[in-house]
Amino acid sequence: MAQASETAPSELGMLLERFEAHGQAHVAAQLRGLDGAARERLAAQLRAIDPAALRRAFEGARRLVEGERDRLEPPEIARLPEHGGDPALRAEARARGHALLAEGTVAALVVAGGQGTRLGFEGPKGAFPLGPVSRRSLFEQQAQKLRRAIAAYGRPLPWLVMTSQATDASCRELFARSGCFGLPPADVRFFRQGVMPAVDFEGRLLLEAPDRLALSPDGHGGAIPALAASGLLDELEERGIRRLAYYQVDNPLVPILDPLFLGLHDLRGAEMSCKVLVKRTPEERAGTVGHRQGRHYVIEYTEVDPWHRDQRAPEGGLRFWAASIAIFVFDVAFLRRVADHAEALLPHHASPKRIPCLGPGGRRVVPDAPNGYKLERFVFDALPEARRAALLEVRRHEEYSPIKNRSGGESPGTAREDLVACYHRWLRAEGVGGVPEDAWIELDESRIGRPEGVPNAALGPLNGADWILFGSRGNA
């Protein structure tokens, strides 16, 4: 008689048949060759996979890479005043956004499933010590912004933190050890994104070990089905939260709760809204925004075709100049609709990667060139489903300085420089004197922030204040 923990022979047979019927005979053969605990580990992973759905995801992803894309038109965007935007609209939207925040109907969502490996850092990227002087983490800096909003509006503010299989335990431990960075623990809610198996270029599952598939996080688009599966969408609705401000953990300049953006979203009756900025070059690693027949789209930079990438407007600039910077506002009801139809609305994309795996003869191979695809969902693929959308142009130096690389552009060094420049602008806007223009400084963002954003708390006296730190670039 089989032990309770073992896969019954009949179930094992059905599992083998199912994978053999969908082009995964090599995995079925691997499972047959295992026994005991090793067989159970691989069988447990295979039971969680629908091979037919995997095949559909792979074929759809390959079509996105290889197929011809329908042509888009440049979208309507609420532009900056210096680019012809309407100051009156911005003032109206900002006032509406302040009112929404005062109502307590907004929550924040940070996508924090990534690790700091590319930065030479062991641990979740959100734990990276970015403070120009204090070395505070990205999480701590963002918690300061949220604390200022709570103080300014006097309302609870849920902070949803999406982790991954690789970062979940360490993120939870960090928040527990830090006392949730001064935020009410009940308002900090974790949920974990899903995983997807890696496949070779023919769609065959790759094995990381004899008893284990090669798995990876399912992309930031996995946030939407994961929110629904975790029960957090239900919780948000029960709390009266109607809008969710989405951002990624590696952008320290992000204004997490921007009254202007929230207000424009509401004034336009939008279900999903997107911030954009002017591309520096056609090849910039950011999504290209366009629209067709009343629907808005973002083309991932790895998939953009030359027609959309290089086309010029009559005045000489890029015709498709608007780059998405992964800052969105969602209606909670809209997220529910997308989650209910995730397979159709959030297709998987194929990213060629070097994936360590078992090679011929069961030998582990670490390839020196891409040998397969990681399949990911992108959150911006929900945009075409929105019945109405609002697009807002922002200034790069105020809102976007991501940390993608260990050195050079889009690195901790450039982000710290941009933060310090922001801090000086904020002090000037508040009329705070006595700080040399070239001083390397850091501000407590629970006390002071962007002049046009969340209202600043009382600053207190400059001399001896605990909200401004002085340091030197040599220690950054």
C-alpha positions in Angstrom: 0.0 0.0 0.0 1.4 3.4 -1.0 2.3 5.8 1.8 0.0 8.9 2.1 2.8 11.2 1.0 3.4 9.3 -2.3 1.8 9.9 -5.6 -0.7 7.1 -6.3 0.2 5.0 -9.4 -3.0 6.0 -11.1 -2.3 9.7 -10.5 1.3 9.3 -11.6 0.1 7.6 -14.9 -2.2 10.5 -15.6 0.5 13.0 -14.9 2.9 11.2 -17.3 0.2 11.0 -20.0 -0.7 14.7 -19.7 2.9 15.9 -20.2 3.7 13.4 -22.9 0.6 14.6 -24.9 1.8 18.2 -24.8 5.4 17.8 -26.0 7.0 17.3 -22.6 8.0 13.6 -23.0 11.5 14.4 -21.7 10.1 15.5 -18.3 7.8 12.5 -18.2 10.9 10.3 -18.8 12.8 12.1 -16.0 9.9 11.5 -13.6 9.8 7.8 -14.4 13.5 7.5 -13.6 13.1 9.0 -10.1 11.8 7.3 -7.0 11.1 8.2 -3.4 11.4 11.8 -2.3 13.0 12.9 -5.5 10.0 11.7 -7.5 7.6 13.4 -5.1 9.4 16.7 -5.4 9.2 16.7 -9.2 5.7 15.4 -9.3 4.5 18.1 -6.9 5.9 20.8 -9.3 4.4 19.1 -12.4 0.9 18.9 -10.7 1.0 22.7 -10.4 1.5 23.1 -14.1 -1.2 22.9 -16.9 1.0 21.8 -19.9 -1.7 22.9 -22.3 -1.8 26.4 -20.8 2.0 26.4 -20.8 2.1 25.6 -24.5 -0.4 28.4 -25.2 1.7 30.9 -23.2 4.8 29.9 -25.0 3.3 30.1 -28.5 1.7 33.5 -27.7 5.0 34.8 -26.3 6.8 33.7 -29.4 4.3 35.4 -31.7 4.9 38.7 -29.8 8.6 38.3 -30.5 8.4 37.1 -34.1 5.1 38.4 -35.4 4.3 41.7 -37.1 2.8 44.3 -34.7 -0.3 46.3 -35.6 0.6 49.9 -36.0 -0.3 52.5 -33.4 -0.8 56.2 -33.3 0.7 58.6 -30.8 -1.7 58.9 -27.8 -3.2 62.0 -26.2 -1.1 63.0 -23.2 -1.5 65.6 -20.5 1.7 67.4 -21.2 3.9 69.5 -19.0 3.3 73.3 -19.1 6.6 73.9 -20.8 5.5 71.5 -23.6 2.1 73.1 -24.1 0.2 71.5 -21.2 -2.8 73.2 -19.5 -1.8 74.7 -16.1 -5.5 75.0 -15.2 -6.1 71.3 -15.8 -3.1 70.4 -13.6 -4.3 72.7 -10.8 -7.8 71.1 -10.9 -6.3 67.6 -11.0 -4.0 68.3 -8.1 -6.8 69.7 -5.9 -8.9 66.6 -6.7 -6.0 64.3 -5.8 -5.6 66.0 -2.4 -9.3 65.4 -1.8 -9.0 61.7 -2.7 -6.1 61.2 -0.4 -8.0 63.0 2.4 -10.9 60.6 1.8 -8.7 57.6 2.6 -9.6 55.7 -0.6 -6.1 55.2 -2.0 -3.5 52.5 -1.3 0.0 52.0 -2.5 1.5 48.9 -4.2 5.3 48.4 -4.5 6.6 45.6 -6.8 9.6 44.2 -4.9 10.2 40.7 -6.1 13.6 41.4 -7.5 17.0 40.6 -5.9 20.0 42.9 -5.8 22.3 40.5 -7.6 23.0 42.8 -10.5 24.0 45.5 -8.0 26.5 43.2 -6.3 24.1 43.1 -3.3 22.9 39.9 -1.5 19.3 40.3 -0.6 16.0 41.9 -1.9 16.5 45.0 -4.0 14.3 46.9 -1.7 16.8 46.4 1.1 19.6 48.0 -0.9 21.3 50.8 1.1 20.8 53.8 -1.1 20.7 56.7 1.3 23.3 59.3 0.2 24.5 59.8 3.7 22.6 57.4 6.1 22.7 54.4 3.7 19.0 53.9 4.5 17.3 51.2 2.3 14.9 51.8 -0.5 12.2 50.4 1.6 13.0 52.8 4.5 13.0 55.8 2.2 9.6 54.8 0.7 8.2 54.2 4.2 9.2 57.8 5.0 7.2 59.1 2.1 4.2 57.1 3.3 4.5 58.3 6.8 4.4 61.9 5.6 1.2 61.2 3.7 -0.4 59.6 6.7 0.6 62.7 8.8 -0.6 65.1 6.1 -4.0 63.6 5.5 -4.7 61.9 8.8 -5.9 58.7 7.2 -4.6 55.1 7.3 -2.7 54.1 4.2 -2.4 50.5 3.2 1.0 49.6 1.7 0.9 46.4 -0.4 4.4 44.8 -0.9 4.7 42.2 -3.7 7.5 39.8 -3.0 8.7 36.7 -4.9 9.6 33.2 -3.9 13.3 34.4 -3.6 12.6 37.6 -1.5 9.4 36.9 0.5 11.0 35.5 3.7 13.8 38.1 3.8 11.4 41.0 3.1 9.1 40.0 5.9 12.1 39.5 8.3 13.5 43.0 7.4 10.1 44.7 8.0 9.6 42.8 11.3 13.1 43.7 12.5 12.7 47.4 11.6 9.2 47.7 13.1 7.7 48.3 9.6 9.9 51.4 9.4 7.4 53.3 11.7 4.3 52.3 9.8 1.4 50.5 11.4 2.1 46.8 10.9 -1.6 46.1 10.2 -1.4 48.4 7.2 1.7 46.7 5.6 0.4 43.7 3.7 2.7 41.2 1.8 1.7 39.0 -1.0 3.8 36.8 -3.3 3.9 36.8 -7.1 3.7 33.5 -8.9 6.4 31.5 -10.7 6.7 30.2 -14.3 8.8 27.4 -15.6 11.6 28.2 -18.0 11.5 26.6 -21.4 14.0 26.0 -24.2 13.5 27.7 -27.6 11.0 24.9 -28.6 8.9 25.3 -25.5 10.3 22.2 -23.7 10.5 22.5 -19.9 14.0 23.0 -18.5 15.2 21.1 -15.4 17.4 22.9 -12.9 18.2 19.6 -11.1 17.1 16.0 -11.6 14.1 16.5 -9.3 13.4 20.2 -9.9 12.2 22.4 -12.7 13.9 25.7 -13.6 11.4 28.3 -12.2 11.5 32.1 -12.2 9.1 34.9 -11.0 6.2 35.5 -13.4 6.9 39.2 -14.0 5.4 42.4 -12.6 2.2 41.5 -14.4 1.8 38.6 -12.0 0.9 41.2 -9.4 -2.7 41.4 -10.6 -3.6 37.7 -10.4 -1.6 37.4 -7.2 -3.5 40.3 -5.6 -6.8 38.4 -6.3 -5.5 35.0 -5.2 -4.1 36.5 -1.9 -7.5 37.9 -1.0 -6.1 41.5 -0.9 -8.5 42.8 -3.5 -11.3 41.7 -1.2 -9.6 43.4 1.7 -9.1 46.6 -0.2 -12.8 46.7 -1.2 -13.9 46.0 2.4 -11.8 49.0 3.5 -13.3 51.3 0.9 -10.1 51.5 -1.1 -11.0 52.4 -4.7 -7.6 53.2 -6.3 -4.2 51.7 -6.1 -1.0 53.6 -6.8 1.6 51.2 -8.4 5.3 51.7 -8.6 8.5 49.6 -8.7 10.9 49.5 -5.7 14.1 50.4 -7.7 13.0 54.0 -8.5 13.9 56.2 -5.5 12.5 59.4 -7.1 9.0 58.0 -7.4 6.3 60.2 -5.8 4.3 57.2 -4.4 1.1 59.2 -3.9 1.1 62.0 -6.4 -2.0 64.2 -6.0 -1.8 65.5 -9.6 -1.7 61.9 -11.0 -4.4 60.6 -8.8 -6.6 63.6 -9.6 -6.1 63.4 -13.3 -7.0 59.7 -13.2 -10.3 60.6 -11.4 -11.2 63.6 -13.6 -10.7 61.6 -16.7 -12.9 58.7 -15.4 -9.9 56.4 -16.0 -9.7 52.8 -15.0 -5.9 52.7 -15.5 -3.5 55.6 -15.8 0.2 55.8 -16.8 3.0 58.3 -16.3 5.4 58.9 -19.3 8.4 61.0 -20.1 10.2 62.0 -23.3 12.6 59.3 -24.5 16.3 60.2 -24.5 17.0 58.0 -27.5 14.9 55.7 -29.7 16.7 52.7 -28.0 15.9 53.7 -24.4 15.1 50.7 -22.3 11.5 51.8 -21.5 8.1 50.9 -23.0 6.8 52.8 -26.0 3.2 54.2 -25.5 0.7 54.4 -28.3 -3.0 53.9 -29.0 -5.3 52.3 -31.6 -9.1 52.5 -32.0 -9.6 54.0 -28.5 -7.3 51.6 -26.7 -3.9 52.4 -25.3 -0.8 50.1 -25.5 2.7 49.9 -24.2 5.3 48.0 -26.4 8.1 46.5 -24.3 11.5 47.9 -25.4 12.7 44.4 -26.2 9.8 43.9 -28.6 9.4 47.4 -30.3 9.8 47.3 -34.0 11.8 49.9 -36.0 8.6 51.5 -37.3 7.5 52.5 -33.8 11.0 53.0 -32.5 12.6 55.3 -35.1 9.7 57.2 -36.8 10.2 61.0 -36.7 7.6 63.7 -36.4 7.6 66.6 -38.9 9.6 68.8 -36.4 12.3 66.2 -36.1 11.6 64.6 -32.8 10.5 61.1 -32.2 6.8 60.5 -33.2 6.5 57.9 -30.5 8.4 59.9 -27.8 6.4 58.8 -24.8 8.1 56.2 -22.6 6.3 54.4 -19.8 8.2 54.5 -16.5 6.2 51.8 -14.6 4.2 54.3 -12.5 0.4 53.5 -12.7 -2.9 54.1 -11.0 -5.5 51.4 -11.1 -9.1 51.3 -10.1 -9.5 48.3 -7.8 -12.7 47.2 -9.7 -10.6 47.2 -12.9 -8.0 45.0 -11.3 -10.7 42.5 -10.4 -11.9 42.4 -14.0 -8.4 41.9 -15.3 -7.6 39.2 -12.7 -10.7 37.3 -13.7 -9.5 37.1 -17.3 -5.7 37.1 -16.7 -4.8 34.4 -19.3 -6.4 36.5 -22.1 -5.5 40.0 -20.9 -2.0 39.4 -19.5 -0.2 37.4 -22.1 3.3 36.0 -21.3 6.3 37.5 -22.9 9.5 35.5 -23.8 12.8 36.9 -22.6 15.8 35.0 -24.0 18.1 34.1 -21.0 21.1 32.0 -20.0 19.4 29.5 -17.8 21.5 26.9 -15.9 19.9 23.5 -16.5 20.4 19.8 -17.0 22.1 19.0 -20.3 22.6 15.7 -22.1 23.4 12.8 -19.8 21.9 14.7 -16.8 24.9 17.0 -16.5 24.3 20.5 -15.1 25.1 23.1 -17.8 25.8 26.8 -17.2 25.4 28.3 -20.7 27.4 31.2 -22.0 24.6 32.3 -24.4 20.8 32.3 -24.1 19.5 28.8 -24.2 15.8 29.4 -23.5 13.1 31.7 -22.4 11.8 33.0 -19.1 8.1 33.7 -19.5 6.9 36.8 -17.8 3.7 38.9 -17.6 3.9 42.7 -17.9 1.5 44.8 -15.8 1.1 47.4 -18.6 -0.6 44.7 -20.8 -3.8 45.5 -18.8 -3.9 49.0 -20.3 -5.8 48.1 -23.5 -8.6 46.6 -21.3 -9.2 50.0 -19.7 -12.3 51.7 -21.0 -10.7 55.0 -20.3 -7.1 55.8 -19.5 -5.1 59.0 -18.5 -1.5 59.6 -19.6 0.6 62.2 -17.7 3.9 63.6 -18.8 6.5 64.1 -16.0 10.0 65.4 -15.7 12.7 62.8 -15.6 14.9 64.6 -13.0 12.0 64.9 -10.6 10.5 61.4 -10.9 12.7 58.8 -12.6 16.1 57.5 -11.7 15.9 53.7 -11.6 18.6 51.4 -10.2 19.3 48.8 -12.8 23.1 48.4 -13.0 26.0 48.2 -10.6 27.8 51.2 -12.2 27.4 53.6 -15.0 24.0 54.8 -16.0 20.9 53.9 -14.0 23.1 52.8 -11.1 23.2 53.6 -7.3 25.7 56.3 -8.1 23.4 58.2 -10.5 20.4 57.7 -8.3 22.2 59.2 -5.3 23.3 62.2 -7.4 19.7 62.7 -8.5 18.3 62.4 -5.0 20.7 65.0 -3.7 19.8 67.4 -6.5 16.1 66.9 -5.6 16.8 67.6 -1.9 18.4 70.9 -2.8 15.4 71.9 -5.0 13.0 71.0 -2.2 14.9 73.1 0.4 15.0 76.1 -2.0 11.2 75.7 -2.6 10.6 75.7 1.2 12.8 78.8 1.6 15.3 76.9 3.8 18.6 78.7 3.7 22.1 78.1 4.9 22.7 74.9 3.0 25.6 75.2 0.4 24.5 74.4 -3.1 27.2 71.8 -3.5 26.6 70.1 -0.1 26.1 66.3 -0.2 22.9 66.0 1.8 20.0 63.7 2.7 16.6 64.6 3.9 14.1 62.7 6.1 11.3 62.3 3.6 8.7 61.8 6.4 9.3 65.6 7.0 9.8 67.1 3.5 9.1 66.1 -0.1 8.3 67.5 -3.5 6.7 71.0 -3.3 3.8 69.9 -5.6 3.2 66.6 -3.9 2.0 65.5 -0.5 1.9 68.5 1.9 5.1 68.8 4.0 4.9 68.5 7.8 6.2 71.4 9.9 9.9 71.5 9.2 11.1 72.9 12.5 14.4 74.8 12.9 17.3 74.1 10.6 20.0 74.2 13.2 20.2 70.8 14.8 17.2 69.4 12.9 17.1 65.7 12.6 15.6 65.7 9.1 18.7 66.9 7.2 22.1 65.0 7.2 25.3 66.2 5.7 28.0 63.9 4.3 30.4 63.7 1.4 30.3 62.0 -1.9 33.3 59.9 -1.0 31.2 58.0 1.5 28.3 57.5 -0.8 
